[in-house]
Each structure stands twice: as C-alpha cells, then as structure tokens.
Amino acid sequence: MTLSSTDYLSKLSFDMETTTKKVYKNITKVKGKMVTVVDTQISLFIDGHKLDEHEIFLEDVYFNSLLYPGRYPMFTCTCRIFGCGGYHVEVVHTQDTLMWRMEQSPFMDKTIRGSNEFVFSWSNIIEFSGEWIERLENLQNLMLSHELKFQCDLEKYKSIVEEVKTMRC
C-alpha cells in the first residue's frame, strides 16, 4: 500500500541564536566609533532535519504564503539576491493542511532521502508562526535597546496568523 502525501504530516520547527557584540565602525586614521552589532543565526528544521543554512528563509514571504497559495521565492542566497541562488516553494492550501513543494532538497545533509514535498497541519503552522513572532519580538526589543533598526513587520505577521486561525480553526 502506498501512502499519499497527506497520510504523513511533517513538522516545521526552528532554532534561533542571538549574540550581541561591540565592533568598530567607520574606522579612519583619526577616529573610529564602537557600535553594537546583534547577530542572529536561524536554523529551520523539517521533521528534525536541518534545512540548508546557505539558504536564507524569507519570513515576510512565508507569512504571505499563509494567506494565499501559490509559488513563492521563500528561500534565497545568503547575499539576499534571489537570482544568485534562491529557490521557489509551491504552497498548496487545503482545509486541514499546508503543503510545500520545493524545487530542490532543502536539507543541509544531502544524503537524507525523501521527497521535496512536505505537508504540515495548520496547527503546526500556527504554532510555528506564533513562536517565530515571539522570538522576533524578543529580537526587536534587544535591537531597540541598542538603538538599532528592526525591519520585520510584526503587526502584519500577527494579523496574518490571526486571520489564519479564524479561517482554519
């Protein structure tokens, strides 16, 4: 008997590490200025397998994909230029699940066998999204405490998650 893609649900999770350090900026022969830098390392996992860290997960694209199915440039090169080395994810919505169909293996370990198709329950996606927003809020507070600019639209993300909860729960 062959299992269909909806017979097994994948689990999306992440780990985020943040470090704060002081570095010199605008160093000239005469003067330099010590500034705070907040460095964040995010690792995504599907079913406990780490996704390739050479691909950057675009959270704004991810949150938009929760509302509308379609083909999204969800992963990009570390230089943040999609054409340099990103890939699209086809996002499919059903009443109970969200599916990702990827153009290539997303895993760091290329020996992991499996499909490039992953089906997540909406409850996993809502939980993942809520935790993601919470960690981004902590990051925002840290950055603002050091007078650094934070660029994520957390209110938009929260609104999207609330809309998804309303539609799917």
FENDAJO-V127693 format. One line per field, one symbol per residue. ss: DSSP state (a for helix, b for strand, c for the rest). Layout:
BEGIN
ss = ???
END
This chain:
BEGIN
ss = cccccccccbcbbbbbbbbbbbbbbcccccccbbbbbbbbbbbbbbccbbbcccbbbcaaaaaaaaaccbbbbbbbbccccaaaacbbbbbbbcccbbbbbbccccbcccccccccbbbbbaaaaaaaaaaaaaaaaaaaaaaaaccccccccaaaaaaaaaaaaaaac
END
